[in-house]
Amino acid sequence: MKKLLIIGGGEMQVPIIKKAKELNHFCIISDLDPRAPGFAYADVTLNISTLDIEKTLEIARYYKIDGVVTTSDFPVRTSALVCENLGLKGLSKYAAETCTNKYAQRQAMLATSYYVPKHFLFSSTAEINNYKNELIFPLIVKPIDSSASRGVSKVENIDELLSAFNYAVQFSHDKKIIVEEFIDGNEYSVESLTQNRRTHIVAVTQKSTIGSENKYFVESSHIIPADITQSQEKEIHDYIKNIIHFLKIDDSATHAEIKLSSKGPVMIEIGARLGGDYITSDLVPLSTGVDMLGNVIKIALNQKIDVNKTKSLFCGVRFINSENYKYAEKLIAANNKMIIRYELKPYKKTLITNSLDRLGYIIACSEKRKDLEKILNF
């Protein structure tokens, strides 16, 4: 039995905690919330912030852990410093900091040969006014260090930008935002595993978003595999492998969001963690047979990963909102055999501004893409 420190006990951490217990590991879970759902599966629970590096390191030493993992975004910094101090397998401090700062990512990629959107870093509306003659609209506004689409919006003029700054900065740890050129093209996410400097692209996911009419971009569905040509798939694979190598990401999962644009492949952002939205916990293993959660644990414990694909199914998740709620109710009640799992929260009329506003989800699988798309595109 290995001692595994899992940083974070929230809802999105529960799958990896369950997987660790399934693999018979001793699980030490840290989370500031004493009611964190992951605590129900822990051998040891610790009420400390996932961002408290000193206390986390103290605990890691006390329990003489064999490995540390997190599936949350910002806590990868904590995980990286624990690995660095204890000589464990995991991200470097540089990679962790770069992958949790959208501006740092953009700046780092300027040294590559790939197209990098024009971008600006702002910490006040006064700074924005100083650069307003250089801004070409439309633009995307994001907190530099947030996730789940929180604070992200599209703006068409300076007045919208000033308003969007006040909205986005609420979701930033460092109270800074990045304003960048809007990129055209279809968007995809790419799930990868890197161990000992060798990267395996496990899946390319096709995504759709809602909220553009209100200037927001929140994922509404994901389908694996993406509907792309072999040449597009190769282009994506080569691009992601090169970026992972350039950003010095090693012994980690990565979740990259990219667009195939008129300027070629363009990175939207990359996280040194597993993808959320049930992509890596459910869709990837259902579609390919590759156990992403188990492999991340293996990486942390310096065990050889297994990326052999044993399945070939079309799998997807569709998120529920107030517009498709009634159809979702009917679909669930019909007990369709393609539906693997679902969650339906109480109905409420709500504007979807980020992932936390959604009212549930439906996960489905099929041997045929058209059947899956029919059931998910409601």
Secondary structure by P-SEA (a helix, b strand, c coil): cbbbbbccccccaaaaaaaaaaaccbbbbbcccccccccccccccccccccaaaaaaaaaaaacccccccccccaaaaaaaaaaaaccccccaaaaaaaacaaaaaaaacccccccccccccccaaaaaaacccccccbbbbcccccccccccccccaaaaaaaaaaaaaaccccbbbbbcccccbbbbbbbccccccccccbbbbbccccccccbbbbccccccccccaaaaaaaaaaaaaaaaaaccccbbbbbbbbbcccccccccccccccccccccccccccccccaaaaaaaaaaccccccccccccccbbbbbcccaaaaaaaaaaaccccccccccccccccccccccccccccccccccaaaaaaaacc
